[in-house]
């Protein structure tokens, strides 16, 4: 018998097949070019939820989710999926631990959010109002 995990993986593949030109592919392609073993990819919580399927599909890696602080809608039935969801404090701690993290989000909103958290960043790629950031604990890096 197949578990919910198998069902979820099939749904990811179906979503990617249905939306091959999703705007997250630009970020996954750049991440695949620059990321090294052990690098972590996050996505800001976006209302369309496409990132939940697209980023892992195109990168072959787990993507963590940075919750919207005010109106988070993220909820999963599977405990392992809920463990992928971080609030801002947890995210900042993970950046400090790792030294750098990759983050996909809406460009302007993410710049404001990272500034509020006192984190440095560089934009590596942009498309359709979204960007792939490399986020660092030192704002001057």
N, C-alpha and C positions, 0 to 999 in steps of 0.2 A: 504494500500500500504506500502511496505517496503522501508525504507530509506537506504542510503549508509552505515550507521552504522551497520544495520542488514546484509548487503552484506559482509561487512568487517569481521564481527564475523564469518560468515559461511566460508569465505575464510581462516581465522585463523584455524578453526577446520579441514578443508580439508588439509591444509599444514601440520599440526601436524600428521594427519592420514597418509599422504604420506611419511613423514620423521620421523618415530617414534624414530629412534636412533640418532637424531640430537645431536650434541655435546653440546648444551646449557642445556640439561636435567641435567647434573652433577651439574651445577650452581643452577638451580631451586631447585633441591633436597636438596642441602646444605642450600640454602636460607630458604627453608621451615622449616628446622631443627632449625636454629638459630635466625631467625628474630622474632621480637616482634611486637605487634600492633603499627602502626605508622611508622615503619621502611620503608625506601624508597629504591627501586631497580632501578639502572641505567644500561644501556648497552652502551658500546662504539659503535660508528658507525662502523659496519662491512659490507663488500661488499656483503655478501650473503643475508642480510636482514632477515635471519631466526629468529633472536632474536626478531624481531617485533611481530611475532606470537607465538614463542615457550615459551618465558619467561612468558607472561601473561597467557598462557594456563596452564602451569605446576604450576605456583604459585597462580593463581586465583587473582592476583593483577596487577595493572597497572605498566608497566615498562617505565621509562623515558629513553631518548636517549641523550647521550653526543655526540654532533656533531664533526665530523672530522674538524679541524680548517681550513684546506687548500682546500680540495676537497669534501666538503659535497655534498652528492647526495640526502639527505633526503628532500622529499617534499610530502605532503599529501593534498588531496583535502578537507579533513575535518579539520575545524579549531581546534577541540578538539585534533586531532592527532598532529597538528603543535605545540600546546601548550606543548606537551610532549618533545619537542626538546630543549636542552639547549646548549649554547656555554660554553667555559671553565670558563669565569668569573661568569656566572650564576650558573654553577655547584659548583664552589668553594664557592660562597655565600650560596648555599643550604647546603653544608657540614657544614659550620660554624653555620648556623641556626639550623640544626638538631643534630649536634654533631658527627654523623656518618651516612654514607650512604654505601650501598652495590653497587658494580660496577662489571660488567662482561666485560672482554676485552681480547685482545691478551696480553699475559703475559709481554713480553719485552716492547712492545710499551706503555702499560699502566703504567708500572713502570717508564719509562722515563717521561711520561706525568705527573704523579702525583708528581714526583720529581721537575719538572719544575714549577708546581703550588705550591710547598712547602707544600704538604699535606702528612700526615702519612698514613700508610696502613699496613694491615696484609693480607696474602693470606690464604683463608680458604679452597679452593679446586682448583684442576688443572685437565685439560684434553685437550689433542690434541692442545697444544700451547695456550690455553686460561685459564683464572683463574677467580675465584670469589674473589674479594677483599672486605674487610671492610675498608672504607676510613674515616680518622679522620682529624680534622682541625689542631691538634698538631702533627708535624712530629715525636715526641719522644714517642707517646703513643704506 
